[in-house]
Amino acid sequence: MASIIRHPKNFWIGFIFVTFGLAGVYFGRELGMGSAGRMGPGYFPTALGYLLAFIGLVAIGRSFFGQGEAVGRFHLKDILIILASVLLFGVLMRGAGLAVAAFVLVMLSSVASRSFRPGPTALLAAGLTLFAVLLFVKLLGLPMPVVGPWLTGG
């Protein structure tokens, strides 16, 4: 039996976008919106949630037109590796600092790729770590430790 959904990947990514977008709007509903001139803490998450939901609806709409391939194999191991690297980033951020947390995040999440090679990945991780430190700590002045108390003995 033929399905009316002609591009399953578009349909499911649209569904995920709508779900996450509306969840962002739902969880940000108690935060003050403010105005465009004086944005409150809920303005950006709400606007972003609606935008993400809109993009998801467009993707769902596109799934009924044009041909597309079926959803492939579900790579649970790779998803768990990436999830673990993000959770580890959160743990390391406070204790080891941004430099260590960002480096470990890039290295560990890269292991999920079939084309993982330690040398080039370490160079990429070092470059992204330097970029993150310069952007978030130096340019934006966010109060996060570059090197945390676990490594400085403090």
C-alpha contacts under 8 A as a table, 3 or more apart, distances in Angstrom:
res1	aa1	res2	aa2	distance
3	S	6	R	6.84
4	I	64	F	6.35
5	I	8	P	6.19
5	I	11	F	7.36
5	I	63	S	5.79
5	I	64	F	4.92
5	I	65	F	7.90
6	R	63	S	5.76
6	R	64	F	5.24
6	R	65	F	6.25
6	R	66	G	6.39
6	R	67	Q	5.32
6	R	68	G	6.20
7	H	10	N	5.63
7	H	11	F	6.52
7	H	62	R	7.74
7	H	63	S	4.57
7	H	64	F	6.61
7	H	65	F	7.37
7	H	66	G	6.89
7	H	67	Q	5.54
7	H	68	G	4.17
7	H	69	E	6.28
7	H	70	A	7.02
8	P	11	F	4.98
8	P	12	W	6.20
8	P	63	S	6.45
8	P	68	G	6.84
8	P	69	E	6.93
8	P	70	A	5.57
8	P	71	V	6.23
9	K	12	W	5.35
9	K	13	I	6.08
9	K	63	S	7.66
9	K	68	G	7.32
9	K	69	E	7.15
9	K	70	A	6.50
9	K	71	V	5.63
10	N	13	I	5.32
10	N	14	G	5.89
10	N	59	A	5.35
10	N	60	I	6.05
10	N	62	R	6.87
10	N	63	S	5.15
11	F	14	G	5.16
11	F	15	F	6.15
11	F	59	A	6.28
11	F	60	I	4.57
11	F	61	G	7.77
11	F	62	R	7.76
11	F	63	S	5.16
12	W	15	F	4.89
12	W	16	I	6.20
12	W	60	I	7.57
13	I	16	I	5.06
13	I	17	F	6.14
13	I	56	G	7.01
13	I	59	A	7.20
13	I	60	I	7.89
14	G	17	F	5.05
14	G	18	V	6.11
14	G	55	I	7.18
14	G	56	G	3.76
14	G	57	L	5.98
14	G	58	V	7.28
14	G	59	A	4.82
14	G	60	I	5.00
15	F	18	V	5.22
15	F	19	T	6.12
15	F	56	G	6.17
15	F	57	L	7.63
15	F	60	I	6.89
16	I	19	T	5.08
16	I	20	F	6.13
16	I	56	G	7.25
17	F	20	F	5.27
17	F	21	G	5.83
17	F	52	L	5.77
17	F	53	A	5.65
17	F	55	I	7.10
17	F	56	G	4.71
18	V	21	G	5.08
18	V	22	L	5.99
18	V	52	L	6.49
18	V	53	A	3.97
18	V	54	F	7.11
18	V	55	I	7.67
18	V	56	G	4.93
18	V	57	L	6.63
19	T	22	L	5.42
19	T	23	A	6.06
19	T	53	A	7.15
20	F	23	A	4.96
20	F	24	G	6.15
20	F	49	G	7.27
20	F	52	L	7.56
20	F	53	A	7.39
21	G	24	G	5.16
21	G	25	V	6.42
21	G	48	L	7.24
21	G	49	G	3.89
21	G	50	Y	5.87
21	G	51	L	7.26
21	G	52	L	4.94
21	G	53	A	4.63
22	L	25	V	4.97
22	L	26	Y	6.01
22	L	49	G	5.87
22	L	50	Y	6.77
22	L	53	A	6.25
23	A	26	Y	4.94
23	A	27	F	6.05
23	A	49	G	7.41
24	G	27	F	5.32
24	G	28	G	5.96
24	G	45	P	6.28
24	G	46	T	6.46
24	G	48	L	7.87
24	G	49	G	5.08
25	V	28	G	5.18
25	V	29	R	6.04
25	V	45	P	6.77
25	V	46	T	4.76
25	V	47	A	7.86
25	V	49	G	5.27
25	V	50	Y	6.83
26	Y	29	R	5.39
27	F	30	E	7.25
28	G	31	L	5.53
28	G	42	G	5.53
28	G	45	P	6.38
28	G	46	T	6.14
29	R	32	G	7.85
29	R	42	G	6.98
29	R	46	T	7.48
30	E	42	G	7.58
31	L	40	G	7.44
31	L	41	P	5.89
31	L	42	G	4.57
32	G	40	G	5.17
32	G	41	P	5.85
32	G	42	G	5.26
32	G	43	Y	7.26
33	M	39	M	6.39
33	M	40	G	4.69
33	M	41	P	6.47
33	M	42	G	4.84
33	M	43	Y	4.60
34	G	38	R	5.74
34	G	39	M	4.72
34	G	40	G	4.39
34	G	41	P	7.87
34	G	42	G	7.85
34	G	43	Y	6.71
35	S	38	R	5.04
35	S	39	M	5.08
35	S	40	G	7.10
35	S	43	Y	7.68
36	A	39	M	5.58
39	M	42	G	7.84
39	M	43	Y	5.76
39	M	44	F	7.73
40	G	43	Y	5.47
41	P	44	F	7.03
41	P	45	P	7.89
42	G	45	P	5.64
42	G	46	T	5.93
43	Y	46	T	5.41
43	Y	47	A	6.08
44	F	47	A	5.17
44	F	48	L	5.91
45	P	48	L	5.09
45	P	49	G	5.89
46	T	49	G	5.01
46	T	50	Y	6.24
47	A	50	Y	5.27
47	A	51	L	6.15
48	L	51	L	4.99
48	L	52	L	6.03
49	G	52	L	5.14
49	G	53	A	6.13
50	Y	53	A	5.05
50	Y	54	F	6.09
51	L	54	F	5.06
51	L	55	I	6.24
52	L	55	I	5.13
52	L	56	G	6.18
53	A	56	G	4.95
53	A	57	L	6.23
54	F	57	L	5.06
54	F	58	V	6.31
55	I	58	V	5.08
55	I	59	A	6.27
56	G	59	A	5.02
56	G	60	I	6.16
57	L	60	I	5.01
57	L	61	G	6.10
58	V	61	G	5.01
58	V	62	R	6.17
59	A	62	R	5.03
59	A	63	S	6.25
60	I	63	S	5.10
60	I	64	F	7.31
61	G	64	F	5.91
61	G	65	F	7.62
62	R	65	F	5.40
62	R	66	G	7.54
63	S	66	G	7.26
75	H	78	D	5.55
75	H	79	I	6.38
76	L	79	I	5.08
76	L	80	L	6.14
77	K	80	L	5.16
77	K	81	I	6.25
77	K	112	A	7.80
78	D	81	I	5.07
78	D	82	I	6.31
78	D	112	A	4.77
78	D	113	S	7.67
79	I	82	I	5.25
79	I	83	L	6.08
79	I	112	A	7.73
80	L	83	L	4.99
80	L	84	A	5.94
81	I	84	A	5.12
81	I	85	S	6.21
81	I	108	L	7.20
81	I	109	S	6.21
81	I	111	V	7.56
81	I	112	A	6.23
82	I	85	S	5.07
82	I	86	V	6.34
82	I	108	L	7.35
82	I	109	S	4.81
82	I	112	A	6.91
83	L	86	V	5.22
83	L	87	L	6.24
84	A	87	L	5.09
84	A	88	L	5.94
85	S	88	L	5.01
85	S	89	F	6.08
85	S	104	V	7.42
85	S	105	L	5.20
85	S	106	V	7.99
85	S	108	L	5.73
85	S	109	S	5.69
86	V	89	F	5.00
86	V	90	G	6.52
86	V	105	L	6.40
87	L	90	G	5.17
87	L	91	V	6.49
88	L	91	V	5.02
88	L	92	L	5.98
88	L	101	A	7.58
88	L	105	L	7.37
89	F	92	L	5.15
89	F	93	M	5.80
89	F	101	A	4.92
89	F	102	A	6.76
89	F	104	V	7.19
89	F	105	L	5.80
90	G	93	M	5.31
90	G	94	R	7.28
90	G	101	A	7.65
91	V	94	R	6.32
91	V	95	G	7.04
92	L	95	G	5.28
92	L	96	A	5.07
92	L	97	G	6.42
92	L	98	L	7.84
92	L	100	V	7.20
92	L	101	A	5.16
93	M	96	A	5.75
93	M	97	G	4.65
93	M	98	L	5.40
93	M	100	V	7.64
93	M	101	A	5.32
93	M	145	P	7.88
93	M	148	G	7.58
94	R	97	G	5.75
94	R	144	M	7.99
94	R	145	P	7.54
94	R	148	G	6.52
95	G	148	G	5.06
95	G	149	P	5.67
95	G	150	W	5.32
96	A	99	A	7.81
96	A	100	V	5.99
96	A	101	A	6.75
96	A	147	V	5.77
96	A	148	G	4.13
96	A	149	P	6.33
96	A	150	W	5.35
96	A	151	L	6.15
97	G	100	V	5.84
97	G	101	A	6.14
97	G	144	M	7.25
97	G	145	P	4.97
97	G	146	V	4.89
97	G	147	V	4.26
97	G	148	G	4.08
97	G	149	P	7.71
98	L	101	A	5.07
98	L	102	A	5.78
98	L	129	T	7.79
98	L	132	A	7.93
98	L	133	V	6.96
98	L	144	M	7.00
98	L	145	P	6.12
98	L	146	V	4.80
98	L	147	V	6.45
98	L	148	G	7.71
99	A	102	A	5.53
99	A	103	F	6.22
99	A	129	T	5.77
99	A	130	L	7.54
99	A	133	V	6.85
99	A	146	V	5.44
99	A	147	V	6.26
100	V	103	F	5.22
100	V	104	V	6.09
100	V	147	V	7.24
101	A	104	V	5.27
101	A	105	L	6.03
102	A	105	L	5.02
102	A	106	V	6.32
102	A	125	A	7.45
102	A	128	L	7.58
102	A	129	T	5.50
102	A	132	A	7.71
103	F	106	V	5.43
103	F	107	M	6.22
103	F	125	A	5.13
103	F	126	A	6.34
103	F	128	L	7.66
103	F	129	T	5.77
104	V	107	M	5.12
104	V	108	L	5.83
104	V	125	A	7.87
105	L	108	L	5.46
105	L	109	S	5.93
106	V	109	S	5.41
106	V	110	S	5.97
106	V	121	T	7.75
106	V	124	L	7.92
106	V	125	A	5.41
107	M	110	S	5.28
107	M	111	V	6.76
107	M	118	P	7.95
107	M	121	T	6.43
107	M	122	A	6.66
107	M	125	A	6.36
108	L	111	V	5.42
108	L	112	A	7.68
109	S	112	A	5.77
109	S	113	S	7.91
110	S	113	S	5.55
110	S	116	F	6.13
110	S	121	T	7.24
111	V	114	R	7.67
111	V	116	F	5.73
112	A	116	F	7.54
113	S	116	F	5.37
116	F	121	T	7.22
117	R	120	P	6.11
117	R	121	T	6.09
118	P	121	T	5.14
118	P	122	A	5.94
119	G	122	A	5.28
119	G	123	L	6.54
120	P	123	L	5.13
120	P	124	L	6.22
121	T	124	L	4.97
121	T	125	A	5.99
122	A	125	A	4.95
122	A	126	A	6.08
123	L	126	A	5.14
123	L	127	G	6.21
124	L	127	G	5.13
124	L	128	L	6.10
125	A	128	L	5.17
125	A	129	T	5.93
126	A	129	T	5.07
126	A	130	L	6.17
127	G	130	L	5.18
127	G	131	F	6.16
128	L	131	F	4.93
128	L	132	A	6.05
129	T	132	A	5.08
129	T	133	V	6.19
130	L	133	V	5.21
130	L	134	L	6.13
131	F	134	L	5.20
131	F	135	L	5.97
132	A	135	L	5.16
132	A	136	F	5.75
132	A	137	V	7.67
133	V	136	F	5.55
133	V	137	V	5.29
133	V	138	K	6.67
133	V	146	V	6.75
134	L	137	V	5.82
134	L	138	K	4.89
134	L	139	L	6.12
135	L	138	K	5.91
135	L	139	L	5.01
135	L	140	L	6.11
136	F	139	L	6.07
136	F	140	L	5.03
136	F	141	G	6.20
136	F	142	L	5.68
137	V	140	L	5.90
137	V	141	G	4.70
137	V	142	L	5.12
137	V	143	P	6.88
137	V	144	M	6.70
137	V	146	V	7.51
138	K	141	G	5.32
138	K	142	L	7.81
145	P	148	G	5.49
147	V	151	L	6.67
147	V	152	T	7.18
148	G	151	L	5.84
148	G	152	T	6.42
149	P	152	T	4.95
149	P	153	G	5.43
149	P	154	G	4.61
150	W	153	G	5.73
150	W	154	G	7.03
151	L	154	G	7.92
